[in-house]
Amino acid sequence: MVAAAPTCSLSPASPLPRRQRRRPPGLSRFAGLAGLVCVSFARFAAAMGPEIRYASPPSGAAGWPRACSVHHPICIHSAPGTTTTLATLASADRAWEVLTETLEAPAPDTDADGAWHIYLADQAAGVEGSSTALPTWRDPVARFDRASSFALVDGRTATGCGLDLAVARAVARASLWRSAPATDEGSARAQAEALARLAVPCAAGGDDLAEFQADPERTLVDPTVASYDRGAGLFFDWVDATFGAEPGGVITGLWALSPTRTRGAAWRWAEAPTGFDVLRASLQGALGTDSTLDDVLVRFAVDRGTAAPPVRVAWHIPWPAAARRFASPVPVSPTGASYVLVDLAGAPPAAKLRVEAAWEDFGRMRWAIVKLDARGRALAVVPVTSLRLGTQASMTVELLDGVDRILVVGVNVGSTEHPFDPGQGEWEPHGWLLTLEGG
């Protein structure tokens, strides 16, 4: 492996002309995010990224009926018994147009015949999540890594919004294979899902988002569970909506700003830079002077706590008239969060709540208090101050008139020893103790 070239984000103080800003795709819309930041990732020179695995079309697909678009370089191959060929082609045309033209994502690399191929698979194919895009080969002469791909779409997917989302998910994933094929699998699924849902606004979060919200202590990107990663698209969608200059700009910007170079004989992609490396550099100061990615993770965890479907809470307790201590039922992995909900029913007038938190060594935790009204909306967010490498924090929460509940949010912002690496695969979770006392 070789170290990737230094990665930079552009300053809004010195914007480029529109013609220049379109190279590479996504860079211009990400540029409004931060000042000029240039980061060298030489420390990753010897590291290893995801395994390189090429795929082939389904057996016998060469003989399947085929229909090609007259608008875009797309061809649909339908397994015997599938009946949604024309509907899939129409969905592909819409997804290609929105993703590559409106959202300016790079168009997927085509095959040697000049077309990008979608295979409508039969039931035996068992396409997880209705669709995916798989790499077929890597461009041997490109300056940075890029891969060609094809798509598999479950032929049983019902036409309408569900089919539109499935095809858009595959196109977005293929765009990522072209732009940043070394992206870890968890982040790739989540980012493709976020971009696909931008392209298909009729698609609700469904079971994937519910699964993500049901396991908040887990790291934001976990390659072991595809449905969880699709739900984790909520994080990248939130970052995009919060910091992006235009819809999709942060996501396509992450791809543009994380090029890698992998040796031709390598069996793994180069590891760095990752999307989280880019976020760490480009979001420096985004939430105020001296703010970091840690502050962004805390802000997301707070907003996630009031999002729908509701996040699972570790504890939901009545007003603690006497001091009570609670332990984390599930330890928190890096980028994950725990939630404790306190009802104020029964609290005396001018009540106060004392909050004391302690957590295990080698994990950096940040805490915030969210005051909620009766409808679950945030009235105020109060950060709990703590030392960067400390293992305890405390504060007294006051001014509770009109507050219906208090949500205590604890976020594991990463190890004390190294930055968060989404390709690590296994992360060390950490437990906590929380003491609450009303007064």
FIBAVEX-486861 format. One record per residue (C-alpha): x negated, z negated, y. Coordinates in pm, 1 decimal. Example, Ala and Ser with C-alpha at 12.3 -4.5 7.8 and 13.67 -1.06 7.14 Angstrom:
BEGIN
<node u="-1230.0" w="-780.0" v="-450.0"/>
<node u="-1367.0" w="-714.0" v="-106.0"/>
//
This chain:
BEGIN
<node u="0.0" w="0.0" v="0.0"/>
<node u="-102.2" w="47.6" v="358.0"/>
<node u="6.4" w="-147.6" v="660.9"/>
<node u="281.4" w="10.3" v="864.5"/>
<node u="208.7" w="128.7" v="1213.9"/>
<node u="285.9" w="-111.6" v="1496.9"/>
<node u="657.0" w="-116.6" v="1575.0"/>
<node u="789.3" w="-120.4" v="1931.4"/>
<node u="1123.1" w="-147.8" v="2105.5"/>
<node u="1174.0" w="10.8" v="2446.1"/>
<node u="1236.3" w="-166.4" v="2773.1"/>
<node u="1560.2" w="-93.8" v="2962.4"/>
<node u="1356.5" w="-125.8" v="3281.5"/>
<node u="1192.1" w="209.7" v="3213.2"/>
<node u="1453.3" w="424.4" v="3034.9"/>
<node u="1353.8" w="754.7" v="2885.2"/>
<node u="1537.3" w="1079.5" v="2961.7"/>
<node u="1829.8" w="1141.2" v="2728.4"/>
<node u="1646.8" w="1426.3" v="2554.1"/>
<node u="1354.2" w="1200.1" v="2466.9"/>
<node u="1570.7" w="901.3" v="2383.2"/>
<node u="1723.6" w="1085.3" v="2090.3"/>
<node u="1392.0" w="1077.8" v="1900.4"/>
<node u="1407.4" w="903.6" v="1660.8"/>
<node u="1786.0" w="866.9" v="1603.3"/>
<node u="1923.9" w="529.1" v="1697.0"/>
<node u="1624.1" w="427.3" v="1906.3"/>
<node u="1783.8" w="497.7" v="2243.0"/>
<node u="2090.5" w="283.0" v="2189.9"/>
<node u="1881.1" w="-3.7" v="2053.8"/>
<node u="1657.2" w="15.3" v="2359.3"/>
<node u="1893.1" w="-177.0" v="2584.6"/>
<node u="1830.7" w="-482.5" v="2371.6"/>
<node u="1498.9" w="-621.7" v="2487.2"/>
<node u="1185.1" w="-563.3" v="2687.9"/>
<node u="884.4" w="-375.9" v="2555.1"/>
<node u="782.0" w="-550.8" v="2236.1"/>
<node u="507.6" w="-421.1" v="2009.8"/>
<node u="438.9" w="-600.0" v="1683.0"/>
<node u="165.4" w="-527.6" v="1432.4"/>
<node u="248.9" w="-610.7" v="1071.8"/>
<node u="-103.9" w="-594.1" v="933.7"/>
<node u="-43.7" w="-927.7" v="763.1"/>
<node u="175.5" w="-737.1" v="517.6"/>
<node u="-91.1" w="-483.3" v="425.0"/>
<node u="-121.7" w="-603.6" v="67.9"/>
<node u="244.0" w="-697.6" v="20.1"/>
<node u="488.5" w="-513.2" v="-202.5"/>
<node u="839.0" w="-401.3" v="-119.0"/>
<node u="1133.5" w="-295.8" v="-337.0"/>
<node u="1066.9" w="-106.1" v="-657.2"/>
<node u="1085.5" w="271.9" v="-626.5"/>
<node u="1351.6" w="398.0" v="-865.0"/>
<node u="1465.8" w="757.3" v="-859.9"/>
<node u="1801.8" w="858.4" v="-1005.9"/>
<node u="1954.6" w="1171.7" v="-1155.6"/>
<node u="2309.0" w="1307.5" v="-1130.1"/>
<node u="2551.5" w="1219.3" v="-1411.8"/>
<node u="2493.3" w="1390.9" v="-1743.6"/>
<node u="2667.8" w="1726.6" v="-1758.5"/>
<node u="2735.8" w="1733.4" v="-1383.3"/>
<node u="2581.1" w="2079.9" v="-1353.2"/>
<node u="2889.6" w="2217.4" v="-1524.4"/>
<node u="3148.2" w="2028.0" v="-1317.8"/>
<node u="3374.2" w="2219.4" v="-1075.1"/>
<node u="3227.9" w="2224.4" v="-725.6"/>
<node u="3370.8" w="2247.9" v="-373.2"/>
<node u="3155.6" w="2272.4" v="-59.5"/>
<node u="3230.5" w="2208.7" v="305.7"/>
<node u="3233.2" w="2488.8" v="560.2"/>
<node u="3146.7" w="2240.3" v="838.0"/>
<node u="2861.6" w="2032.3" v="697.6"/>
<node u="2599.1" w="2065.9" v="419.4"/>
<node u="2811.4" w="1875.4" v="164.8"/>
<node u="2919.3" w="1970.5" v="-186.7"/>
<node u="3158.5" w="1776.3" v="-412.9"/>
<node u="3120.7" w="1786.6" v="-792.8"/>
<node u="3424.9" w="1660.6" v="-982.4"/>
<node u="3414.2" w="1525.1" v="-1334.5"/>
<node u="3686.6" w="1653.4" v="-1569.2"/>
<node u="4011.3" w="1470.1" v="-1506.5"/>
<node u="3948.6" w="1379.1" v="-1141.8"/>
<node u="4208.4" w="1502.4" v="-894.7"/>
<node u="4077.6" w="1397.5" v="-553.6"/>
<node u="3820.2" w="1669.9" v="-488.6"/>
<node u="3972.6" w="1808.1" v="-169.6"/>
<node u="4058.6" w="1461.6" v="-37.0"/>
<node u="3700.2" w="1349.3" v="-99.6"/>
<node u="3563.3" w="1657.2" v="74.6"/>
<node u="3784.6" w="1586.4" v="376.5"/>
<node u="3668.4" w="1223.9" v="380.7"/>
<node u="3305.8" w="1339.1" v="358.2"/>
<node u="3348.6" w="1575.4" v="652.1"/>
<node u="3498.0" w="1297.4" v="863.9"/>
<node u="3231.4" w="1045.2" v="764.4"/>
<node u="2945.9" w="1291.3" v="824.8"/>
<node u="3080.2" w="1382.6" v="1168.8"/>
<node u="3139.4" w="1023.9" v="1285.8"/>
<node u="2819.3" w="877.3" v="1143.6"/>
<node u="2572.3" w="1152.5" v="1234.2"/>
<node u="2728.3" w="1277.3" v="1557.2"/>
<node u="2929.2" w="996.0" v="1716.3"/>
<node u="2713.5" w="706.5" v="1594.6"/>
<node u="2396.7" w="920.5" v="1591.3"/>
<node u="2275.9" w="806.0" v="1250.6"/>
<node u="2023.5" w="1043.6" v="1090.0"/>
<node u="2187.7" w="1300.6" v="864.8"/>
<node u="2111.2" w="1244.2" v="494.7"/>
<node u="1829.3" w="1455.6" v="355.6"/>
<node u="1969.9" w="1740.4" v="149.6"/>
<node u="1861.2" w="1873.2" v="-188.4"/>
<node u="1643.8" w="2181.7" v="-235.6"/>
<node u="1957.3" w="2399.9" v="-219.3"/>
<node u="2030.8" w="2276.0" v="134.5"/>
<node u="2331.6" w="2061.1" v="40.3"/>
<node u="2392.0" w="1688.8" v="2.2"/>
<node u="2582.0" w="1632.8" v="-321.4"/>
<node u="2863.7" w="1390.2" v="-401.5"/>
<node u="2961.1" w="1338.2" v="-764.7"/>
<node u="3313.4" w="1218.2" v="-834.7"/>
<node u="3243.9" w="1006.6" v="-1140.1"/>
<node u="3479.1" w="943.0" v="-1430.6"/>
<node u="3584.4" w="594.1" v="-1541.1"/>
<node u="3285.5" w="554.4" v="-1771.7"/>
<node u="3045.7" w="577.1" v="-1478.2"/>
<node u="3156.5" w="234.6" v="-1352.0"/>
<node u="3054.1" w="286.5" v="-990.7"/>
<node u="3026.7" w="-64.4" v="-842.8"/>
<node u="3206.9" w="-98.1" v="-511.3"/>
<node u="3366.6" w="250.4" v="-535.8"/>
<node u="3057.3" w="436.3" v="-411.9"/>
<node u="2682.7" w="438.5" v="-363.8"/>
<node u="2396.8" w="670.3" v="-273.0"/>
<node u="2086.4" w="692.5" v="-492.3"/>
<node u="1743.7" w="840.9" v="-414.7"/>
<node u="1620.3" w="1148.8" v="-598.9"/>
<node u="1275.2" w="1208.4" v="-450.5"/>
<node u="1046.5" w="1110.4" v="-164.4"/>
<node u="925.0" w="1359.7" v="93.3"/>
<node u="553.4" w="1401.0" v="10.1"/>
<node u="450.3" w="1536.7" v="351.0"/>
<node u="652.1" w="1319.9" v="589.8"/>
<node u="447.2" w="1096.0" v="818.0"/>
<node u="666.3" w="798.1" v="730.8"/>
<node u="867.3" w="723.8" v="416.5"/>
<node u="1190.8" w="921.6" v="375.6"/>
<node u="1393.6" w="996.0" v="66.0"/>
<node u="1653.2" w="1249.7" v="-37.5"/>
<node u="1963.3" w="1124.6" v="-218.4"/>
<node u="2297.8" w="1202.8" v="-374.8"/>
<node u="2621.5" w="1004.4" v="-386.6"/>
<node u="2838.2" w="868.8" v="-664.8"/>
<node u="3203.8" w="805.0" v="-581.9"/>
<node u="3452.2" w="651.9" v="-822.5"/>
<node u="3704.5" w="924.0" v="-898.7"/>
<node u="3977.5" w="660.1" v="-938.1"/>
<node u="3955.6" w="553.1" v="-572.6"/>
<node u="4294.4" w="592.6" v="-406.1"/>
<node u="4310.0" w="845.6" v="-125.9"/>
<node u="4348.3" w="718.6" v="227.7"/>
<node u="4155.4" w="440.9" v="395.8"/>
<node u="3992.6" w="321.1" v="72.0"/>
<node u="3848.2" w="663.0" v="-9.8"/>
<node u="3737.4" w="714.6" v="351.2"/>
<node u="3546.2" w="385.6" v="341.1"/>
<node u="3389.9" w="461.7" v="1.9"/>
<node u="3259.3" w="798.3" v="117.3"/>
<node u="3143.2" w="663.0" v="455.3"/>
<node u="2955.3" w="386.4" v="272.8"/>
<node u="2774.1" w="648.6" v="65.1"/>
<node u="2688.3" w="864.0" v="368.2"/>
<node u="2558.3" w="559.8" v="558.5"/>
<node u="2345.5" w="454.6" v="260.7"/>
<node u="2208.6" w="808.4" v="231.5"/>
<node u="2121.8" w="801.4" v="600.8"/>
<node u="1927.2" w="481.2" v="539.4"/>
<node u="1744.0" w="641.4" v="244.3"/>
<node u="1627.8" w="909.7" v="485.7"/>
<node u="1532.4" w="669.6" v="768.5"/>
<node u="1398.9" w="350.5" v="610.2"/>
<node u="1400.1" w="376.2" v="230.0"/>
<node u="1183.6" w="64.3" v="194.7"/>
<node u="1467.8" w="-155.7" v="323.4"/>
<node u="1543.0" w="-438.5" v="81.6"/>
<node u="1856.4" w="-381.7" v="-126.4"/>
<node u="2055.0" w="-672.4" v="21.2"/>
<node u="2000.2" w="-562.4" v="381.2"/>
<node u="2059.2" w="-198.0" v="288.6"/>
<node u="2400.5" w="-269.7" v="139.9"/>
<node u="2501.4" w="-489.9" v="432.7"/>
<node u="2384.3" w="-247.6" v="701.3"/>
<node u="2544.3" w="54.0" v="533.7"/>
<node u="2869.3" w="-140.2" v="501.7"/>
<node u="2867.3" w="-241.4" v="867.7"/>
<node u="2808.0" w="117.2" v="978.1"/>
<node u="3071.6" w="252.0" v="737.6"/>
<node u="3332.0" w="10.7" v="871.8"/>
<node u="3254.7" w="127.5" v="1224.6"/>
<node u="3325.4" w="481.9" v="1107.3"/>
<node u="3646.1" w="379.6" v="924.5"/>
<node u="3819.3" w="122.2" v="1147.4"/>
<node u="4128.1" w="106.8" v="925.0"/>
<node u="3924.6" w="-68.1" v="653.0"/>
<node u="3975.3" w="-445.3" v="634.7"/>
<node u="3709.6" w="-683.9" v="503.2"/>
<node u="3899.3" w="-757.3" v="182.7"/>
<node u="3745.8" w="-939.9" v="-111.0"/>
<node u="3387.0" w="-866.6" v="-4.5"/>
<node u="3422.1" w="-1049.8" v="324.8"/>
<node u="3608.8" w="-1334.0" v="156.4"/>
<node u="3322.8" w="-1372.5" v="-92.7"/>
<node u="3069.8" w="-1381.4" v="190.5"/>
<node u="3267.2" w="-1647.9" v="377.1"/>
<node u="3312.7" w="-1852.0" v="59.0"/>
<node u="2937.3" w="-1898.5" v="13.5"/>
<node u="2789.4" w="-1973.4" v="357.5"/>
<node u="2490.6" w="-2168.7" v="222.8"/>
<node u="2352.1" w="-1855.1" v="59.4"/>
<node u="2094.9" w="-1644.7" v="245.6"/>
<node u="2252.2" w="-1369.3" v="454.4"/>
<node u="2123.1" w="-1091.6" v="226.8"/>
<node u="2110.7" w="-1152.7" v="-146.8"/>
<node u="2033.0" w="-847.3" v="-362.2"/>
<node u="2173.3" w="-1010.0" v="-676.9"/>
<node u="2540.2" w="-967.5" v="-574.4"/>
<node u="2649.2" w="-632.8" v="-429.8"/>
<node u="2993.9" w="-750.6" v="-318.1"/>
<node u="2841.4" w="-1044.1" v="-128.4"/>
<node u="2600.1" w="-808.8" v="47.7"/>
<node u="2884.1" w="-582.2" v="154.0"/>
<node u="3054.1" w="-887.3" v="301.1"/>
<node u="2725.8" w="-971.6" v="474.7"/>
<node u="2782.5" w="-658.0" v="678.7"/>
<node u="2963.5" w="-908.1" v="902.7"/>
<node u="2622.9" w="-1032.8" v="1023.6"/>
<node u="2488.3" w="-690.6" v="1119.1"/>
<node u="2821.5" w="-593.2" v="1273.3"/>
<node u="2808.9" w="-914.2" v="1480.6"/>
<node u="2449.2" w="-847.9" v="1592.9"/>
<node u="2544.1" w="-491.2" v="1680.7"/>
<node u="2851.3" w="-596.6" v="1881.7"/>
<node u="2666.5" w="-880.7" v="2055.5"/>
<node u="2341.6" w="-710.2" v="2152.7"/>
<node u="2385.3" w="-335.5" v="2112.8"/>
<node u="2429.9" w="-99.4" v="2405.4"/>
<node u="2665.5" w="122.5" v="2200.8"/>
<node u="2847.7" w="83.6" v="1867.1"/>
<node u="2604.0" w="120.4" v="1579.5"/>
<node u="2301.0" w="120.4" v="1808.2"/>
<node u="2139.2" w="-193.2" v="1668.4"/>
<node u="2180.0" w="-83.7" v="1307.2"/>
<node u="2041.7" w="267.2" v="1351.3"/>
<node u="1778.7" w="116.2" v="1581.1"/>
<node u="1663.5" w="-114.2" v="1303.2"/>
<node u="1608.5" w="190.1" v="1085.1"/>
<node u="1423.4" w="378.0" v="1357.5"/>
<node u="1198.9" w="81.5" v="1437.3"/>
<node u="1102.7" w="-10.4" v="1081.3"/>
<node u="914.2" w="292.1" v="945.0"/>
<node u="689.4" w="235.7" v="644.6"/>
<node u="406.5" w="424.4" v="476.5"/>
<node u="381.4" w="402.6" v="99.4"/>
<node u="99.4" w="549.2" v="-107.9"/>
<node u="200.1" w="846.6" v="-316.1"/>
<node u="114.9" w="680.2" v="-648.2"/>
<node u="278.8" w="346.9" v="-561.7"/>
<node u="562.6" w="211.9" v="-774.6"/>
<node u="694.4" w="-8.8" v="-494.4"/>
<node u="775.9" w="71.9" v="-134.0"/>
<node u="559.0" w="-78.2" v="138.2"/>
<node u="709.4" w="-411.4" v="239.6"/>
<node u="681.4" w="-411.9" v="616.6"/>
<node u="808.5" w="-393.3" v="874.9"/>
<node u="1154.1" w="-513.6" v="773.7"/>
<node u="1471.2" w="-516.8" v="977.6"/>
<node u="1433.0" w="-890.7" v="1027.1"/>
<node u="1081.7" w="-833.8" v="1163.2"/>
<node u="1233.1" w="-597.6" v="1419.5"/>
<node u="1509.1" w="-844.8" v="1506.3"/>
<node u="1255.9" w="-1126.6" v="1537.3"/>
<node u="1055.1" w="-927.2" v="1790.6"/>
<node u="1331.6" w="-750.6" v="1980.4"/>
<node u="1573.1" w="-1044.8" v="2014.9"/>
<node u="1306.2" w="-1267.5" v="2166.7"/>
<node u="1468.7" w="-1403.2" v="2483.1"/>
<node u="1801.8" w="-1229.2" v="2415.4"/>
<node u="1998.6" w="-1555.7" v="2448.6"/>
<node u="1799.1" w="-1697.0" v="2736.7"/>
<node u="1444.9" w="-1787.7" v="2827.6"/>
<node u="1236.5" w="-1885.9" v="2524.7"/>
<node u="1520.7" w="-1811.2" v="2281.1"/>
<node u="1424.0" w="-1667.8" v="1941.8"/>
<node u="1583.4" w="-1529.5" v="1627.8"/>
<node u="1652.4" w="-1894.1" v="1534.6"/>
<node u="1896.4" w="-1916.2" v="1826.2"/>
<node u="2060.0" w="-1590.1" v="1718.4"/>
<node u="2112.1" w="-1725.1" v="1364.9"/>
<node u="2268.8" w="-2041.7" v="1506.7"/>
<node u="2498.6" w="-1842.6" v="1736.4"/>
<node u="2609.6" w="-1625.8" v="1445.5"/>
<node u="2674.0" w="-1930.9" v="1225.0"/>
<node u="2890.5" w="-2081.7" v="1499.9"/>
<node u="3092.9" w="-1761.7" v="1541.6"/>
<node u="3117.2" w="-1723.4" v="1163.8"/>
<node u="3272.0" w="-2069.8" v="1149.7"/>
<node u="3572.8" w="-1953.5" v="1352.1"/>
<node u="3601.7" w="-1603.5" v="1202.5"/>
<node u="3863.3" w="-1477.2" v="957.0"/>
<node u="3885.5" w="-1525.2" v="667.2"/>
<node u="3788.9" w="-1889.7" v="721.0"/>
<node u="3447.5" w="-2002.6" v="610.5"/>
<node u="3426.8" w="-2260.9" v="330.7"/>
<node u="3343.7" w="-2605.8" v="463.4"/>
<node u="3121.1" w="-2848.8" v="274.9"/>
<node u="3331.7" w="-3146.6" v="387.5"/>
<node u="3667.1" w="-3181.6" v="565.9"/>
<node u="3717.5" w="-3541.8" v="670.5"/>
<node u="3953.0" w="-3755.0" v="880.5"/>
<node u="3834.9" w="-3931.9" v="1194.5"/>
<node u="3551.5" w="-4165.5" v="1084.8"/>
<node u="3652.8" w="-4495.4" v="1245.6"/>
<node u="3362.0" w="-4654.9" v="1059.8"/>
<node u="3027.2" w="-4489.6" v="989.9"/>
<node u="3030.4" w="-4253.0" v="692.7"/>
<node u="2742.7" w="-4066.7" v="530.9"/>
<node u="2771.8" w="-3727.4" v="360.5"/>
<node u="2523.6" w="-3531.4" v="151.1"/>
<node u="2517.1" w="-3154.3" v="122.4"/>
<node u="2711.5" w="-3054.9" v="-190.7"/>
<node u="2521.9" w="-2724.6" v="-188.3"/>
<node u="2165.6" w="-2695.4" v="-48.5"/>
<node u="2119.9" w="-2441.1" v="227.5"/>
<node u="1896.8" w="-2135.8" v="183.2"/>
<node u="1709.6" w="-1976.8" v="475.7"/>
<node u="1955.8" w="-1803.8" v="716.9"/>
<node u="2246.0" w="-1984.8" v="545.9"/>
<node u="2464.9" w="-2255.7" v="699.8"/>
<node u="2671.9" w="-2562.4" v="612.0"/>
<node u="2993.7" w="-2669.2" v="781.8"/>
<node u="3155.7" w="-3012.9" v="815.9"/>
<node u="3503.9" w="-3030.1" v="972.6"/>
<node u="3620.9" w="-3354.0" v="1138.1"/>
<node u="3985.8" w="-3408.7" v="1231.0"/>
<node u="4046.1" w="-3599.7" v="1554.0"/>
<node u="4392.5" w="-3722.3" v="1455.5"/>
<node u="4385.9" w="-4100.6" v="1490.4"/>
<node u="4093.2" w="-4104.7" v="1731.0"/>
<node u="4132.4" w="-4352.2" v="2020.5"/>
<node u="4156.3" w="-4239.6" v="2385.5"/>
<node u="3821.6" w="-4139.1" v="2534.1"/>
<node u="3679.4" w="-4123.4" v="2182.5"/>
<node u="3318.8" w="-4037.4" v="2107.2"/>
<node u="3156.9" w="-3916.2" v="1787.2"/>
<node u="2804.4" w="-4012.1" v="1686.7"/>
<node u="2632.0" w="-3744.8" v="1476.5"/>
<node u="2302.7" w="-3809.5" v="1296.1"/>
<node u="2149.0" w="-3544.7" v="1068.6"/>
<node u="1845.5" w="-3556.6" v="841.9"/>
<node u="1713.6" w="-3288.5" v="609.8"/>
<node u="1436.9" w="-3210.6" v="363.1"/>
<node u="1081.8" w="-3123.0" v="457.1"/>
<node u="957.5" w="-2761.5" v="464.8"/>
<node u="1291.3" w="-2637.2" v="593.4"/>
<node u="1371.4" w="-2584.2" v="960.5"/>
<node u="1730.8" w="-2676.2" v="1038.7"/>
<node u="1923.0" w="-2639.7" v="1362.9"/>
<node u="2254.8" w="-2808.8" v="1437.7"/>
<node u="2545.4" w="-2738.3" v="1670.9"/>
<node u="2878.1" w="-2906.7" v="1747.5"/>
<node u="3184.3" w="-2687.3" v="1801.2"/>
<node u="3494.3" w="-2831.8" v="1968.0"/>
<node u="3807.5" w="-2661.2" v="1833.6"/>
<node u="4165.3" w="-2653.1" v="1958.8"/>
<node u="4473.0" w="-2673.4" v="1735.2"/>
<node u="4456.2" w="-2297.1" v="1667.5"/>
<node u="4095.5" w="-2314.4" v="1553.2"/>
<node u="3951.0" w="-2151.9" v="1864.6"/>
<node u="3620.7" w="-2273.0" v="2003.6"/>
<node u="3657.1" w="-2470.6" v="2326.7"/>
<node u="3287.8" w="-2552.5" v="2362.7"/>
<node u="2964.2" w="-2531.0" v="2166.9"/>
<node u="2714.4" w="-2815.1" v="2207.4"/>
<node u="2364.6" w="-2764.6" v="2059.5"/>
<node u="2196.0" w="-3064.7" v="1900.8"/>
<node u="1837.8" w="-3087.5" v="2023.5"/>
<node u="1564.3" w="-3129.8" v="1762.5"/>
<node u="1192.4" w="-3069.1" v="1724.3"/>
<node u="1093.8" w="-2733.9" v="1574.7"/>
<node u="928.9" w="-2893.8" v="1270.1"/>
<node u="1131.1" w="-3214.2" v="1274.3"/>
<node u="1354.6" w="-3336.7" v="994.1"/>
<node u="1618.5" w="-3524.7" v="1192.6"/>
<node u="1844.9" w="-3483.0" v="1493.4"/>
<node u="2120.4" w="-3683.9" v="1658.5"/>
<node u="2361.5" w="-3687.3" v="1950.9"/>
<node u="2684.1" w="-3845.1" v="2074.3"/>
<node u="2969.7" w="-3602.8" v="2134.5"/>
<node u="3190.0" w="-3692.2" v="2430.7"/>
<node u="3473.0" w="-3538.9" v="2635.9"/>
<node u="3704.4" w="-3493.3" v="2339.0"/>
<node u="4035.8" w="-3485.9" v="2528.7"/>
<node u="4233.3" w="-3181.0" v="2415.4"/>
<node u="4007.4" w="-3127.8" v="2114.1"/>
<node u="4187.0" w="-3103.0" v="1779.3"/>
<node u="3886.7" w="-3081.1" v="1543.8"/>
<node u="3509.3" w="-3084.4" v="1552.7"/>
<node u="3303.5" w="-2843.5" v="1344.0"/>
<node u="2948.7" w="-2959.5" v="1271.1"/>
<node u="2729.4" w="-2659.4" v="1189.4"/>
<node u="2388.5" w="-2691.5" v="1022.1"/>
<node u="2176.4" w="-2377.2" v="991.9"/>
<node u="1860.1" w="-2332.0" v="786.6"/>
<node u="1660.7" w="-2101.6" v="1016.1"/>
<node u="1374.9" w="-2059.4" v="769.6"/>
<node u="1068.0" w="-2206.8" v="610.5"/>
<node u="808.9" w="-2403.5" v="805.3"/>
<node u="537.9" w="-2195.1" v="638.5"/>
<node u="632.8" w="-1828.6" v="686.9"/>
<node u="893.1" w="-1606.8" v="856.9"/>
<node u="1206.1" w="-1512.3" v="666.2"/>
<node u="1143.9" w="-1219.5" v="431.9"/>
<node u="1463.1" w="-1046.5" v="309.4"/>
<node u="1272.6" w="-892.5" v="19.4"/>
<node u="1154.9" w="-1223.7" v="-119.1"/>
<node u="1448.4" w="-1239.6" v="-360.7"/>
<node u="1428.9" w="-1614.0" v="-425.0"/>
<node u="1444.8" w="-1862.8" v="-140.6"/>
<node u="1398.0" w="-2238.4" v="-144.8"/>
<node u="1720.2" w="-2412.9" v="-34.4"/>
<node u="1717.6" w="-2753.7" v="132.1"/>
<node u="1963.8" w="-3042.8" v="133.2"/>
<node u="2078.1" w="-3261.2" v="423.2"/>
<node u="2238.7" w="-3596.7" v="501.8"/>
<node u="2492.6" w="-3634.0" v="779.6"/>
<node u="2610.2" w="-3965.4" v="927.1"/>
<node u="2926.7" w="-3960.7" v="1139.2"/>
<node u="3075.2" w="-4253.9" v="1330.1"/>
<node u="3367.6" w="-4252.6" v="1572.2"/>
<node u="3384.5" w="-4477.9" v="1870.0"/>
//
